[in-house]
C-alpha cells in the first residue's frame, strides 16, 4: 500500500515542478519576445506587449520585473561606459597615456591613481563624478597656465590682453 502513496506523492511533486518550470519557461519566452519587439520598435509597444504576454503566459510579474531589471542594468552600464570614456578623454587631454575604450582597465585605474597622486587627492583609481569634475578643473588650470606662458613668452601688451580676455579670472591675471 505504501507504493501507491509514494507514486501519488511523486506525481504531485512532478506536477508542481513541471508547473513551476513551465511558468518560468513561459516568462523567459515572454522576455525573449519583448527583446525582439524592442529591437523592432518603441519602448511603449514593448512594455505593453511584455505585460500582456507575461499575463497570458501565467508568468505574472516575473517577466516584467526581469525585463525592468535588465533595462536598469543596461542603462547603468551605458552611463558607466560614458563616464569611463569621459574620464579617459580628460586624462588624455592632460597628457596621461591610455586608450579611450570606455572600459575601466588596469591602465585606466593606474592613470587615475597617478592623476590623484599628482594632485594630492586620495588615490582610489575609481571613475566618479568627483574625479570627472577634478579632471575638468585640471584642464582649465592647464589651459590657463599654457595661455599665460604664451603671453609671458610674447611679452607684449597684445599677448597679455589676449590672456586677460580669455582668462578674466585666471591664476595669472594680477601679473598680466
N, C-alpha and C positions, 0 to 999 in steps of 0.2 A: 504493500500500500504506500510505502514511502516513495517508491519510484514515481508514481503518477504525480505526487505532490511536488517532487523535485522537477519533474518535467514541466508541470504547470508553472512553477516558480521561474524556471529558465525561460519559458515562453514569455512571461510577463517582463522579465528583465530584458529579453531581446526586443520586445515591442517598445519598451521605454527607451532603450539605447537606440533602436532604429529611428524612433520618433525624434530624439534629440539630434541624431546625425542628419536626418532628413531636413530638420528645421535649420540646422547650421548650414547644410549644403544649399538650401533654398536662399538663405540670407547671403551666402557668399556669391551665389549666382546673381542675386539682385545687385550686389555691389559691382560685379563684373559688367552687368548690363548698364548700370549707371555710368561706369567709366567709359563705355562705348558711346553712350549718349553725350557725355561730357565732351568727348573729342569731337563730336559732330556739331554740337550746338551750345545753347546758352545754359547757364547755371540754373536758372529758374526751371527750365524744362527738365533738367537732370534731377534736381531736387524733388520736384513733383513726381516724376516718373519713379524715382527711387522709393519714395514714400508709398506710392500705390503698389509697386511691385513687392516691397517688403511686407505690406499688409496682406496682400493676396497670397504671398508665399508662406505666411504664418511666421515670418521671421520677426514680426513685431518691430520694435525699435532697434533691435540688434544691428541690422544692416545700416540703418540711418545713422546710428551712433558711430559705427565703424567708419562710415563714409565721412562724417564730420571730423572724426579724429584724424583720418588720413589727410583731409584738406587742411586742417590746422597745422599738422606736421609739415606738409608741403609748403605752406605759406611761411612757416618759421624757417625752413631750410632755405627758401628763396631769399628771405630777409637776411639770414646769416651769411649766405653767399655774397649778397650785395655789400654787406658790412665788411666782409673779408676783402673783397675786391677794392672797396673804397680805401681801406687801411693799407693794402698793398700798394695802391696807386700813390697815396700820400707819402708812404715811406720811400718809394722810388723817387718822387719829386725832391725828397730831402737827401737823395744820394745813397740810400741803402740799397744793397744788392739783393734782389729777389725777383721772382717771376710772378706776374699777375695771373692767377688762376682761379681765384675765388675759393680756393681750398686752403685751410689753415694747416700747412705742413710744418715740418720741423724748422725749415729755413725761415718761414714767416714768423714763427714763435721766437726764434733766435734773434731776428732783426727787430722785433718788437721789444724784446728784453734789452737789446743794445740801445735802442732809442730811449727806453725808460731809464737805463743806466746813465746815458749821456745827459739826460735832463733831470737827474736826481729824483725820479719817480720810483715808487715801489715797483719792483720788477716782477711782473706777472706773466708776460708773454701772451696775454689774452686779448682778443679783439672785443672792444666795448665802445659804447658811445663816448665815454670819457676819453679813451685813447684817441678816437677819431677827432674829438674836439681839441685835444692837445696837439695832435699832428697838424691840424689846420692852423692853430696858433703858431706852431713852429715854422710853418711855411710862410705865414705873414711876416714873422720876425726875420726869416731868411731873405725874403724879398726886400724887406726894409733895409737890412744890412747890405745886400747887394746893390740896391739903389744908392745908398749912402756912399759906398765905396766908389761907385762910378762918379758920383757928384764930386767926391773928395779928390779923385784922380784927375778929373777935368779941371777942378779948382777955378771954376768960372761962375759968374753970377747966374748965368743961364742954367748951369748944372745944379746949383743949389736951389734955384727957383723950381726947377723940374722936380727935385726931390721933395720940396715942401708941398708942391701941388699934388704929387702922387701919394705922399705920406704926411698929411697935415698933422697927424697925431703920432708921427714916427718917433722912434727912440733917439734920433739924432737931430731933431728939429731945433733944439737950442743951439747946437753947433752950426747948423746951416744958416 
